[in-house]
Amino acid sequence: MRIPALLSTLVVATATALLTPPAAAQSEPEGIGAVLEGYPLNLARAISNYRKRIRDDVGLLTEGAPKGVASMLWIWRTDMQRKITVCVDDTAPVPVRKMVVDAAMEWTRDPRVHIPLDFGLSSDGVPRACWKPGTPNATKPDKPHDIRVFFNAGRWSVIGSQSVNPQVMTSTFDPSMNLQGLERTRMHNAGEVAEARRIITHEFGHALGLEHEHQHPRNACVNEFDDEGLSKFLSDLGWDLQKFRTNFDLLADAGVLVDGEQPDAKSIMYYKLPKSIFKASAPARCAIDSENVVISQRDRDFLPELYPKATADQVALLQKRRDRMTQQFAAKANKDGGPVAAIQSKGQTLLGDVFAD
């Protein structure tokens, strides 16, 4: 993205921080900072390296789609009655764990979609607990759950099925989503509950394969950042360069499904962005002065493109994605003038990973 002067400043200012072990976890900032992704550095690097490896090996995998931004490589398969299994760390109080379930299920309530989130609910609606090493009397499951919600440091989720990809996760039993501080939500406080539900809904959007809407490749507002204002913003958040790039780089990258429209500023996947980080001449639409607390209509209209209701449509979508990716492997081979067989072989290996039964 642009703003080279700021990035140069940040590289110098954060080089030491990036190489220094993080201090003891602190609470996330209030307001805008409450939902920003804070991947651990090792996970951020693993994701970045994996995307780069895909791009270098088989090319830029993109697919035009209306209404939203998602990653085609990491949309969950839901054909053949597959479920997306979820566990929730049982260190949080039961009411909070039930709130996680209810907020996450907002994504499933459109009659046009099939998103089979399976929380393994008990008879009184409590989700299954995540297995943790060293837990007394706990039996390690044969297979890790697809989405693993914990309340450790940071508020973030990996994108879709990255959570079960060993090239991304050090262990596929590790947290794939963290909701730091939400375990302390006072359920009698309506404001706290609303904010917690907003964060959970946003993070489950990521867990279903959605990317940040403000990182839409057509978002020209990234060219309107004010260096001084943005620098102060990052300083106030205590951010390093890696975290900045994770949250704001445009997604001209491997595996991105994008539309032909401008980004949806009402999306639950779009950050609140204060006016102070933009130039005075920036278009008014760039500053989002209030949090998006619910799934927008364009979010909802996008979901059937990713998780169609009918089984026949699920199968057709998978075939469309497979055909599109195969075409792009061939296009890269032709463009590079390199070893076609090698590129196609790498492509077939990737197809096997993405579409494995």
C-alpha positions as CSV (number, residue, x, y, z in Angstrom):
1,M,0.0,0.0,0.0
2,R,1.1,3.7,-0.2
3,I,2.3,5.9,2.7
4,P,6.0,5.1,2.1
5,A,7.2,7.8,4.5
6,L,5.2,6.4,7.4
7,L,6.2,2.8,6.6
8,S,9.9,3.8,6.6
9,T,9.5,5.5,10.0
10,L,7.7,2.4,11.3
11,V,10.3,0.0,10.1
12,V,13.0,1.9,12.1
13,A,10.8,2.4,15.1
14,T,9.6,-1.2,15.3
15,A,12.6,-3.2,14.3
16,T,13.7,-3.8,17.9
17,A,10.1,-4.5,19.0
18,L,9.7,-7.2,16.3
19,L,12.8,-9.0,17.6
20,T,12.0,-8.7,21.3
21,P,9.8,-11.2,23.1
22,P,6.4,-9.5,23.9
23,A,5.8,-8.2,27.4
24,A,3.1,-9.7,29.6
25,A,-0.3,-9.5,27.9
26,Q,-2.2,-6.3,28.5
27,S,-5.8,-5.5,27.9
28,E,-6.7,-4.4,24.4
29,P,-7.4,-0.7,23.9
30,E,-11.0,0.4,24.2
31,G,-13.1,1.5,21.2
32,I,-11.5,1.1,17.8
33,G,-8.7,-1.1,19.2
34,A,-11.2,-3.6,20.6
35,V,-11.7,-5.5,17.4
36,L,-8.4,-5.1,15.5
37,E,-6.7,-8.4,14.8
38,G,-3.7,-9.0,17.0
39,Y,-2.1,-12.2,15.6
40,P,0.9,-13.5,17.6
41,L,3.9,-12.7,15.5
42,N,4.8,-16.3,14.7
43,L,1.2,-16.9,13.4
44,A,1.2,-13.7,11.4
45,R,4.5,-14.7,9.7
46,A,3.2,-18.3,9.1
47,I,0.1,-17.0,7.3
48,S,2.1,-14.4,5.3
49,N,4.7,-17.0,4.3
50,Y,2.0,-19.5,3.3
51,R,0.2,-16.9,1.1
52,K,3.5,-16.0,-0.5
53,R,4.4,-19.6,-1.2
54,I,1.0,-20.2,-2.9
55,R,1.4,-17.0,-5.0
56,D,5.0,-17.9,-6.0
57,D,4.2,-21.6,-6.7
58,V,0.9,-21.4,-8.6
59,G,0.1,-17.8,-9.1
60,L,-2.5,-15.2,-7.9
61,L,-5.7,-17.2,-7.2
62,T,-8.6,-14.8,-7.6
63,E,-12.2,-15.3,-8.4
64,G,-14.7,-12.5,-9.2
65,A,-17.7,-12.4,-6.9
66,P,-20.3,-9.8,-6.0
67,K,-20.9,-8.2,-2.6
68,G,-17.9,-9.1,-0.5
69,V,-14.3,-10.1,0.2
70,A,-13.4,-13.6,1.2
71,S,-10.6,-16.2,0.5
72,M,-11.5,-18.9,-1.9
73,L,-8.8,-21.3,-0.6
74,W,-10.2,-21.3,2.9
75,I,-14.0,-21.5,2.5
76,W,-15.2,-24.6,4.3
77,R,-16.6,-27.5,2.4
78,T,-20.2,-28.1,3.4
79,D,-21.2,-30.7,0.8
80,M,-21.8,-34.4,1.8
81,Q,-23.3,-33.3,5.1
82,R,-20.0,-32.0,6.4
83,K,-20.2,-30.0,9.7
84,I,-17.9,-27.2,10.9
85,T,-17.1,-28.3,14.4
86,V,-16.5,-25.7,17.1
87,C,-15.2,-25.8,20.7
88,V,-15.1,-23.1,23.3
89,D,-12.6,-22.8,26.1
90,D,-14.4,-23.7,29.3
91,T,-12.4,-21.3,31.4
92,A,-15.1,-18.7,30.5
93,P,-18.3,-18.7,32.5
94,V,-21.2,-20.6,31.0
95,P,-23.3,-17.5,30.1
96,V,-20.4,-16.1,28.2
97,R,-19.9,-19.4,26.3
98,K,-23.6,-19.5,25.4
99,M,-23.2,-15.9,24.2
100,V,-20.4,-17.0,21.9
101,V,-22.7,-19.6,20.4
102,D,-25.6,-17.2,19.9
103,A,-23.5,-14.5,18.3
104,A,-21.7,-16.9,16.0
105,M,-25.0,-18.4,14.9
106,E,-26.1,-15.0,13.5
107,W,-24.2,-16.0,10.3
108,T,-26.3,-19.1,9.9
109,R,-29.8,-17.6,10.2
110,D,-30.4,-16.5,6.6
111,P,-32.6,-19.1,4.9
112,R,-30.5,-18.9,1.8
113,V,-27.3,-20.3,3.4
114,H,-26.1,-23.6,4.7
115,I,-23.4,-22.9,7.4
116,P,-23.4,-26.1,9.6
117,L,-21.6,-24.7,12.7
118,D,-21.6,-27.6,15.2
119,F,-20.9,-26.5,18.8
120,G,-21.6,-29.9,20.3
121,L,-24.2,-28.4,22.6
122,S,-25.2,-30.1,25.8
123,S,-28.9,-30.5,26.7
124,D,-28.8,-27.0,28.4
125,G,-27.1,-25.3,25.5
126,V,-23.4,-25.3,26.7
127,P,-20.9,-25.7,23.8
128,R,-18.3,-28.5,23.9
129,A,-15.0,-27.5,25.6
130,C,-11.7,-27.4,23.8
131,W,-9.1,-29.9,24.7
132,K,-6.0,-28.4,26.3
133,P,-2.7,-30.2,27.0
134,G,-2.3,-31.0,30.7
135,T,-6.0,-30.8,31.5
136,P,-6.7,-33.5,34.2
137,N,-9.0,-36.3,33.1
138,A,-9.5,-34.7,29.6
139,T,-9.4,-37.1,26.6
140,K,-7.6,-35.7,23.6
141,P,-10.0,-36.0,20.6
142,D,-8.9,-38.1,17.6
143,K,-9.3,-35.0,15.3
144,P,-9.0,-31.3,16.3
145,H,-12.2,-29.3,16.1
146,D,-12.3,-27.0,13.1
147,I,-12.8,-23.7,15.0
148,R,-11.2,-23.5,18.5
149,V,-12.2,-20.5,20.5
150,F,-10.1,-19.5,23.5
151,F,-9.8,-16.4,25.7
152,N,-6.0,-16.0,25.6
153,A,-4.1,-12.8,24.7
154,G,-5.3,-10.9,21.6
155,R,-8.6,-10.7,19.7
156,W,-8.2,-12.4,16.3
157,S,-9.2,-15.4,14.2
158,V,-7.4,-17.1,11.3
159,I,-9.3,-17.2,8.0
160,G,-11.6,-20.1,7.4
161,S,-9.9,-23.5,7.1
162,Q,-6.5,-22.1,7.8
163,S,-7.4,-23.3,11.3
164,V,-6.8,-26.9,10.3
165,N,-3.9,-26.3,8.0
166,P,-0.6,-27.5,9.5
167,Q,1.3,-25.1,7.3
168,V,-0.4,-22.2,9.2
169,M,-0.9,-23.7,12.7
170,T,2.0,-25.0,14.8
171,S,-0.6,-27.4,16.2
172,T,-4.1,-27.9,14.9
173,F,-5.2,-28.2,18.5
174,D,-4.0,-24.6,19.2
175,P,-6.5,-21.7,19.4
176,S,-7.7,-20.6,16.0
177,M,-9.6,-17.7,17.6
178,N,-8.9,-15.7,20.7
179,L,-11.3,-13.4,22.4
180,Q,-9.2,-11.8,25.1
181,G,-11.2,-10.1,27.9
182,L,-14.6,-11.3,26.7
183,E,-14.7,-13.9,29.4
184,R,-15.1,-11.0,31.8
185,T,-18.2,-9.7,30.1
186,R,-20.8,-8.7,32.7
187,M,-23.9,-10.2,31.3
188,H,-26.2,-7.8,33.1
189,N,-24.5,-4.9,31.4
190,A,-26.3,-4.3,28.0
191,G,-23.4,-2.2,26.6
192,E,-20.8,-4.8,27.4
193,V,-22.9,-7.6,26.0
194,A,-23.5,-5.6,22.7
195,E,-19.8,-4.9,22.3
196,A,-18.8,-8.5,23.0
197,R,-21.4,-9.8,20.5
198,R,-20.0,-7.4,17.9
199,I,-16.5,-8.7,18.3
200,I,-17.6,-12.4,18.3
201,T,-19.6,-11.8,15.1
202,H,-16.7,-10.1,13.4
203,E,-14.3,-12.9,14.4
204,F,-16.6,-15.6,13.3
205,G,-16.9,-13.8,9.9
206,H,-13.1,-14.5,9.6
207,A,-13.6,-18.1,10.8
208,L,-16.0,-18.6,7.9
209,G,-13.5,-17.2,5.3
210,L,-14.3,-13.5,5.2
211,E,-11.5,-10.9,5.0
212,H,-11.6,-7.3,6.2
213,E,-13.9,-5.3,4.0
214,H,-11.7,-2.2,4.4
215,Q,-8.8,-4.3,2.8
216,H,-10.8,-4.6,-0.3
217,P,-8.5,-4.1,-3.3
218,R,-10.7,-1.3,-4.6
219,N,-10.6,0.7,-1.3
220,A,-9.0,4.0,-2.4
221,C,-9.2,5.4,1.1
222,V,-5.8,3.7,1.9
223,N,-4.3,6.4,-0.3
224,E,-5.8,9.1,2.0
225,F,-4.0,8.3,5.2
226,D,-2.4,11.2,7.0
227,D,1.1,10.2,8.0
228,E,1.1,12.1,11.3
229,G,-2.5,11.1,12.3
230,L,-1.9,7.5,11.4
231,S,1.4,7.4,13.2
232,K,-0.3,8.7,16.4
233,F,-3.1,6.2,16.0
234,L,-0.6,3.3,15.8
235,S,1.4,4.7,18.8
236,D,-1.8,4.9,20.9
237,L,-2.5,1.2,20.1
238,G,1.0,0.1,20.8
239,W,1.1,-1.5,17.3
240,D,4.1,-2.7,15.4
241,L,4.5,-2.8,11.6
242,Q,3.4,-6.5,11.3
243,K,0.1,-5.8,13.0
244,F,-0.4,-2.7,10.9
245,R,0.1,-4.6,7.7
246,T,-2.1,-7.5,8.8
247,N,-5.0,-5.1,9.4
248,F,-4.6,-2.6,6.6
249,D,-2.7,-3.9,3.6
250,L,-5.0,-4.3,0.5
251,L,-5.7,-7.9,-0.4
252,A,-4.2,-8.1,-3.8
253,D,-3.1,-11.5,-2.7
254,A,-3.5,-15.2,-3.2
255,G,-6.9,-16.7,-2.7
256,V,-9.0,-13.5,-2.5
257,L,-12.6,-13.4,-3.7
258,V,-13.4,-9.8,-4.5
259,D,-16.3,-7.9,-6.1
260,G,-16.5,-5.2,-8.7
261,E,-18.0,-2.7,-6.3
262,Q,-16.6,-0.4,-3.7
263,P,-16.2,-1.9,-0.2
264,D,-19.2,-2.1,2.0
265,A,-18.7,0.5,4.8
266,K,-21.6,-1.0,6.7
267,S,-20.1,-4.5,6.8
268,I,-19.4,-6.1,10.2
269,M,-16.0,-6.8,8.7
270,Y,-15.1,-3.1,8.2
271,Y,-13.3,-1.2,11.0
272,K,-14.4,2.0,12.6
273,L,-11.8,4.4,11.3
274,P,-11.5,7.9,13.0
275,K,-11.3,11.0,10.9
276,S,-8.0,11.9,12.5
277,I,-6.0,9.3,10.5
278,F,-7.1,10.7,7.1
279,K,-6.0,13.8,5.2
280,A,-8.3,16.8,5.5
281,S,-9.0,16.5,1.8
282,A,-10.0,12.8,2.1
283,P,-13.6,11.9,1.0
284,A,-16.0,11.9,3.9
285,R,-16.8,8.2,3.3
286,C,-13.3,7.2,4.4
287,A,-14.0,8.0,8.1
288,I,-16.3,5.5,9.8
289,D,-17.3,7.2,13.0
290,S,-19.3,4.5,14.6
291,E,-18.9,0.7,15.0
292,N,-20.8,-1.6,12.7
293,V,-22.5,-3.8,15.2
294,V,-24.6,-6.2,13.0
295,I,-24.1,-8.1,9.8
296,S,-24.9,-5.8,6.9
297,Q,-27.3,-6.6,4.1
298,R,-24.4,-6.9,1.7
299,D,-22.7,-9.3,4.1
300,R,-25.9,-11.4,4.1
301,D,-26.2,-11.3,0.3
302,F,-22.6,-12.4,-0.1
303,L,-23.0,-15.5,2.1
304,P,-25.1,-17.6,-0.4
305,E,-22.2,-17.2,-2.8
306,L,-19.9,-19.0,-0.4
307,Y,-22.3,-21.3,1.5
308,P,-25.3,-22.1,-0.8
309,K,-28.3,-23.9,0.7
310,A,-28.9,-26.6,-1.9
311,T,-26.6,-29.6,-2.1
312,A,-26.5,-29.3,-5.9
313,D,-25.3,-25.7,-5.6
314,Q,-22.7,-26.7,-3.1
315,V,-21.3,-29.3,-5.5
316,A,-21.5,-26.8,-8.4
317,L,-19.6,-24.2,-6.4
318,L,-16.8,-26.6,-5.6
319,Q,-16.5,-27.6,-9.2
320,K,-16.4,-23.9,-10.3
321,R,-13.7,-23.2,-7.8
322,R,-11.6,-26.3,-8.9
323,D,-12.0,-25.3,-12.6
324,R,-11.1,-21.7,-12.0
325,M,-7.9,-22.7,-10.0
326,T,-6.9,-25.2,-12.6
327,Q,-7.2,-22.5,-15.3
328,Q,-5.0,-20.1,-13.3
329,F,-2.3,-22.8,-12.8
330,A,-2.1,-23.1,-16.6
331,A,-2.2,-19.3,-17.0
332,K,0.8,-18.9,-14.7
333,A,2.7,-21.6,-16.5
334,N,2.1,-19.9,-19.9
335,K,3.0,-16.5,-18.5
336,D,6.2,-17.6,-16.8
337,G,7.3,-19.7,-19.8
338,G,8.7,-22.0,-17.1
339,P,8.3,-25.7,-16.3
340,V,4.6,-26.2,-17.0
341,A,4.5,-29.6,-15.5
342,A,6.1,-28.5,-12.2
343,I,3.5,-25.6,-11.8
344,Q,0.6,-27.9,-12.6
345,S,2.0,-30.5,-10.2
346,K,2.1,-28.0,-7.4
347,G,-1.3,-26.8,-8.4
348,Q,-2.7,-30.3,-8.2
349,T,-1.2,-30.7,-4.7
350,L,-2.9,-27.5,-3.6
351,L,-6.2,-28.7,-5.1
352,G,-5.8,-31.9,-3.1
353,D,-5.3,-29.9,0.1
354,V,-8.2,-27.5,-0.5
355,F,-10.7,-30.1,-1.8
356,A,-9.7,-33.1,0.2
357,D,-12.6,-35.5,1.1
